[in-house]
Amino acid sequence: MNDIGIIGLGTLGNALARGLHRALPELEIFATTRGSSDLPSFVTACASNSELVRSTQTVLLCVKPHQARAVLEEIAPALGAEHQVISACAAVSLDVLAQALPNAELIVRVMPNIACEFNEGITGVAFGPNWDGPAGEGVLRLFSTLGEAIAIEERHFDAVTAIAGCGPAYVCVITEALSDAGVKAGLPREVARMMAVQMLLGSTVLIRNLGEHPAAIRDRVATPGGCTIDALTQLEEGRFRATLIAAVSTAAAKSAALSAGALTRERPAAHVPPRPVQRDAPAAQTIGEDVDFVAAINQHDGQLPV
């Protein structure tokens, strides 16, 4: 692959462009965006989405769900059998993409996250019915340069969105809370932030490299009668794990709801937050890969909005 065109250089599109340039500096990147003045210097601006499609054979869609219909209608006539279309549009299914873009050679759906900017992202990849082995492997290799890429069935994409796509926001909230806790305990603000960030980074590397269950590593830290077990007890009393599970469930349900109206031109209705978690609510269910997220939310109607 010598070039790629990115339609929509917002938060995610910009992160992908920067990560690709860092990993593959020889890759020519075309893009369209509402504000051309915000384009990085290594990106070539196109006047229209149709012009972008004519400039490259690999098109990466990074627009909002409510913008998808207009974009698909615009680029469909310009697509030919030589084009590969990779969609990072949340909630727009492979079936919808295939119907809207019948001339494309290969259609792939991906869900990356903004950590791809520094090549530490995670991307779920789902292939359409016209999947071609070598071309598909090329897409996986491309997104592997941005971190990790995992081929997964599209039916799991609401969960992928809720964990991989939304996950950096959860981690930022946790980081902020830990930083504030350090300040409360007397640390200077910058020292508290640095310690929180490096602790989270080191802990995730430890979990990844050891390959053990997180609970086993937790037990190494939580010595009998020590500080850690008292802190973990406080987290359990505050329903920390249950709240995280409920938050992911809420995000997955919102992704499913967006899918139902992905090609409307209007913005989706504002999300009405459910009522807060109640202390006496039943323990949250662990969400497995075959659990219906909407059903899970109905069973546990006390969640925090994402």
C-alpha positions as CSV (number, residue, x, y, z in Angstrom):
1,M,0.0,0.0,0.0
2,N,1.5,3.3,-1.1
3,D,-1.3,5.7,-0.1
4,I,-4.5,6.0,1.8
5,G,-7.3,8.6,1.9
6,I,-9.0,9.5,5.2
7,I,-12.5,11.0,5.0
8,G,-13.1,13.0,8.2
9,L,-10.0,14.3,10.0
10,G,-11.6,14.8,13.4
11,T,-10.3,13.4,16.6
12,L,-10.1,9.7,15.5
13,G,-9.1,10.5,11.9
14,N,-6.3,12.8,13.1
15,A,-5.1,10.2,15.5
16,L,-5.0,7.5,12.8
17,A,-3.2,9.8,10.4
18,R,-0.5,10.7,12.9
19,G,0.0,7.1,13.9
20,L,0.2,5.9,10.3
21,H,2.7,8.7,9.5
22,R,4.8,7.8,12.5
23,A,4.8,4.0,11.6
24,L,4.9,4.4,7.8
25,P,6.5,7.8,6.9
26,E,6.6,6.8,3.3
27,L,2.8,6.4,3.1
28,E,1.1,9.2,1.3
29,I,-2.0,10.4,3.1
30,F,-4.9,12.3,1.5
31,A,-7.7,13.7,3.6
32,T,-10.9,15.7,3.6
33,T,-11.9,17.8,6.6
34,R,-14.2,20.7,7.4
35,G,-11.2,22.8,8.6
36,S,-8.3,22.5,6.1
37,S,-6.2,24.8,8.2
38,D,-6.0,22.0,10.8
39,L,-4.4,19.5,8.5
40,P,-1.0,18.2,9.6
41,S,1.8,19.1,7.2
42,F,2.2,15.5,6.0
43,V,-1.4,15.3,4.8
44,T,-2.5,16.3,1.3
45,A,-5.9,18.0,1.4
46,C,-8.6,17.1,-1.2
47,A,-11.3,19.5,-2.2
48,S,-14.0,16.9,-2.0
49,N,-14.6,13.3,-1.0
50,S,-15.0,12.3,-4.6
51,E,-11.6,13.8,-5.4
52,L,-10.1,11.8,-2.6
53,V,-11.5,8.6,-3.9
54,R,-10.0,9.4,-7.3
55,S,-6.6,9.9,-5.7
56,T,-6.2,6.6,-3.8
57,Q,-7.5,3.0,-3.9
58,T,-7.7,2.7,-0.1
59,V,-10.4,4.9,1.5
60,L,-10.7,5.1,5.3
61,L,-14.1,6.5,6.5
62,C,-13.9,8.4,9.9
63,V,-17.2,10.4,10.0
64,K,-19.9,10.4,12.6
65,P,-22.9,8.0,12.1
66,H,-25.3,10.9,11.3
67,Q,-22.9,12.0,8.5
68,A,-22.5,8.6,7.0
69,R,-25.4,8.6,4.6
70,A,-24.4,11.8,2.8
71,V,-20.7,10.7,2.5
72,L,-21.6,7.2,1.2
73,E,-24.0,8.8,-1.4
74,E,-21.2,11.1,-2.5
75,I,-18.4,8.6,-2.9
76,A,-20.4,5.6,-4.3
77,P,-20.3,6.8,-8.0
78,A,-16.5,7.3,-7.8
79,L,-15.7,3.9,-6.4
80,G,-14.5,1.1,-8.7
81,A,-13.5,-2.5,-8.4
82,E,-10.0,-1.4,-7.5
83,H,-11.1,0.3,-4.3
84,Q,-10.9,-0.9,-0.7
85,V,-13.1,0.8,1.8
86,I,-12.3,0.7,5.5
87,S,-15.0,2.1,7.7
88,A,-14.3,3.4,11.2
89,C,-17.8,4.9,11.4
90,A,-19.4,3.8,14.6
91,A,-22.7,1.8,14.3
92,V,-22.6,1.6,10.5
93,S,-22.8,-2.1,9.6
94,L,-21.1,-4.1,6.9
95,D,-24.5,-4.8,5.3
96,V,-25.3,-1.1,5.1
97,L,-21.9,-0.3,3.7
98,A,-22.1,-3.1,1.1
99,Q,-25.5,-1.9,-0.1
100,A,-24.4,1.7,-0.3
101,L,-21.1,0.9,-2.0
102,P,-21.7,-2.0,-4.4
103,N,-18.7,-1.3,-6.6
104,A,-16.0,-1.5,-3.9
105,E,-13.7,-4.5,-4.1
106,L,-13.3,-4.9,-0.4
107,I,-15.3,-3.5,2.5
108,V,-13.9,-3.7,6.0
109,R,-15.2,-2.4,9.3
110,V,-12.8,-1.3,12.0
111,M,-13.1,0.1,15.5
112,P,-9.8,1.7,16.6
113,N,-9.2,4.1,19.5
114,I,-7.3,7.4,19.8
115,A,-4.3,5.7,21.3
116,C,-3.4,4.8,17.7
117,E,-1.9,8.2,17.5
118,F,1.1,6.9,19.4
119,N,0.9,3.4,18.0
120,E,-0.5,1.9,21.2
121,G,-4.1,1.5,20.1
122,I,-6.3,-1.6,19.8
123,T,-8.4,-2.1,16.7
124,G,-11.2,-4.6,16.1
125,V,-11.5,-5.6,12.5
126,A,-14.5,-7.3,10.8
127,F,-14.6,-8.3,7.1
128,G,-17.5,-8.2,4.7
129,P,-18.8,-11.2,2.7
130,N,-16.5,-10.3,-0.2
131,W,-13.5,-10.7,2.0
132,D,-10.3,-11.4,0.1
133,G,-7.6,-13.3,2.1
134,P,-4.5,-11.3,1.0
135,A,-6.2,-8.0,1.0
136,G,-7.7,-8.7,4.4
137,E,-4.3,-9.6,5.8
138,G,-3.1,-6.3,4.4
139,V,-5.7,-4.4,6.4
140,L,-4.7,-6.3,9.6
141,R,-1.0,-5.5,9.0
142,L,-1.9,-1.8,8.4
143,F,-3.7,-1.5,11.7
144,S,-1.1,-3.6,13.5
145,T,1.3,-0.7,12.9
146,L,-1.0,1.4,15.1
147,G,-0.8,-1.1,18.1
148,E,-2.7,-4.3,18.1
149,A,-5.3,-5.5,15.6
150,I,-7.8,-8.3,16.2
151,A,-10.1,-9.9,13.6
152,I,-13.5,-10.4,15.2
153,E,-17.0,-11.1,14.1
154,E,-19.1,-8.1,13.5
155,R,-21.8,-9.2,16.0
156,H,-19.3,-8.3,18.7
157,F,-18.7,-4.7,17.5
158,D,-21.0,-3.0,20.0
159,A,-18.9,-4.5,22.8
160,V,-15.7,-3.6,20.9
161,T,-16.9,0.0,20.7
162,A,-17.8,0.1,24.4
163,I,-14.4,-1.3,25.5
164,A,-11.8,-0.4,22.9
165,G,-13.4,2.7,21.4
166,C,-14.7,4.3,24.6
167,G,-12.1,2.9,26.9
168,P,-9.6,5.7,26.8
169,A,-12.2,8.0,28.3
170,Y,-12.7,5.6,31.2
171,V,-9.0,5.4,31.8
172,C,-8.8,9.2,31.8
173,V,-11.4,9.5,34.5
174,I,-9.6,6.9,36.6
175,T,-6.3,8.7,36.1
176,E,-7.9,12.0,37.1
177,A,-9.3,10.4,40.2
178,L,-6.0,8.9,41.2
179,S,-4.3,12.2,40.6
180,D,-6.8,14.0,42.8
181,A,-6.3,11.3,45.5
182,G,-2.6,11.9,45.4
183,V,-3.1,15.7,45.9
184,K,-5.5,15.0,48.8
185,A,-2.8,12.8,50.3
186,G,-0.3,15.7,50.1
187,L,1.5,15.2,46.8
188,P,2.2,18.1,44.4
189,R,-0.3,18.0,41.5
190,E,2.3,17.2,38.8
191,V,3.9,14.5,40.9
192,A,0.5,12.9,41.6
193,R,-0.4,12.9,37.9
194,M,3.0,11.5,36.8
195,M,2.7,8.7,39.4
196,A,-0.9,7.9,38.4
197,V,0.0,7.8,34.7
198,Q,3.1,5.7,35.1
199,M,1.5,3.3,37.5
200,L,-1.4,2.6,35.1
201,L,1.1,2.2,32.2
202,G,3.4,-0.2,34.2
203,S,0.4,-2.2,35.5
204,T,-1.0,-2.8,32.1
205,V,2.4,-3.8,30.7
206,L,2.7,-6.2,33.6
207,I,-0.6,-7.8,32.9
208,R,0.1,-8.1,29.2
209,N,3.6,-9.5,29.6
210,L,2.9,-12.0,32.4
211,G,-0.2,-13.3,30.7
212,E,-1.8,-14.1,34.1
213,H,-5.3,-13.3,35.3
214,P,-5.4,-9.8,36.7
215,A,-6.7,-11.2,40.0
216,A,-3.6,-13.2,40.4
217,I,-1.4,-10.2,40.0
218,R,-3.7,-8.2,42.3
219,D,-3.3,-10.8,45.0
220,R,0.5,-10.3,44.9
221,V,0.1,-6.7,45.8
222,A,-2.7,-7.1,48.4
223,T,-0.7,-8.6,51.3
224,P,-2.7,-9.8,54.4
225,G,-3.6,-6.9,56.7
226,G,-1.9,-4.3,54.5
227,C,-2.9,-1.0,52.9
228,T,-3.9,-2.5,49.5
229,I,-6.6,-4.9,50.9
230,D,-8.2,-2.0,52.8
231,A,-8.2,0.1,49.7
232,L,-9.7,-2.8,47.6
233,T,-12.4,-3.2,50.3
234,Q,-13.3,0.4,49.8
235,L,-13.6,0.0,46.0
236,E,-15.9,-3.0,46.5
237,E,-18.1,-1.0,48.9
238,G,-18.3,1.7,46.3
239,R,-19.3,-0.9,43.6
240,F,-16.3,0.1,41.4
241,R,-16.3,-3.0,39.3
242,A,-20.1,-3.1,39.0
243,T,-20.1,0.5,37.9
244,L,-17.5,-0.2,35.2
245,I,-19.5,-3.1,33.9
246,A,-22.6,-1.1,33.9
247,A,-20.8,1.8,32.0
248,V,-19.6,-0.6,29.3
249,S,-23.1,-2.1,29.0
250,T,-24.6,1.4,28.6
251,A,-22.1,2.3,25.9
252,A,-22.7,-1.0,24.1
253,A,-26.5,-0.4,24.2
254,K,-26.0,3.1,22.8
255,S,-23.9,1.7,20.0
256,A,-26.7,-0.8,19.2
257,A,-29.2,2.0,19.2
258,L,-27.1,4.2,16.9
259,S,-26.9,1.2,14.5
260,A,-30.6,1.2,14.1
261,G,-30.6,4.8,12.8
262,A,-27.1,5.0,11.4
263,L,-28.0,6.4,8.0
264,T,-30.4,9.2,9.1
265,R,-29.2,12.6,8.3
266,E,-30.1,14.0,11.7
267,R,-28.0,13.9,14.8
268,P,-29.1,11.1,17.2
269,A,-31.3,12.2,20.1
270,A,-29.5,13.1,23.3
271,H,-28.9,10.2,25.7
272,V,-31.0,10.4,28.8
273,P,-28.9,9.2,31.7
274,P,-30.3,6.3,33.8
275,R,-30.7,6.8,37.5
276,P,-27.6,6.4,39.6
277,V,-26.4,3.1,41.1
278,Q,-28.2,2.2,44.3
279,R,-26.2,0.7,47.1
280,D,-28.8,-2.1,47.6
281,A,-28.9,-3.0,43.9
282,P,-28.1,-6.6,43.0
283,A,-24.5,-7.4,42.1
284,A,-23.8,-6.6,38.4
285,Q,-23.5,-9.6,36.1
286,T,-20.2,-10.3,34.4
287,I,-20.8,-9.6,30.7
288,G,-19.6,-12.6,28.6
289,E,-19.3,-12.6,24.8
290,D,-22.7,-14.1,24.2
291,V,-24.6,-11.9,26.7
292,D,-27.2,-9.6,25.3
293,F,-26.0,-6.2,26.5
294,V,-29.5,-4.6,26.2
295,A,-30.9,-7.4,28.4
296,A,-28.1,-7.0,30.8
297,I,-28.9,-3.3,31.2
298,N,-32.5,-4.0,31.8
299,Q,-31.5,-6.4,34.6
300,H,-29.2,-3.8,36.1
301,D,-31.0,-0.5,35.7
302,G,-28.6,1.5,37.9
303,Q,-25.7,2.7,35.8
304,L,-23.6,5.7,35.4
305,P,-23.7,7.3,31.9
306,V,-20.5,7.1,29.8
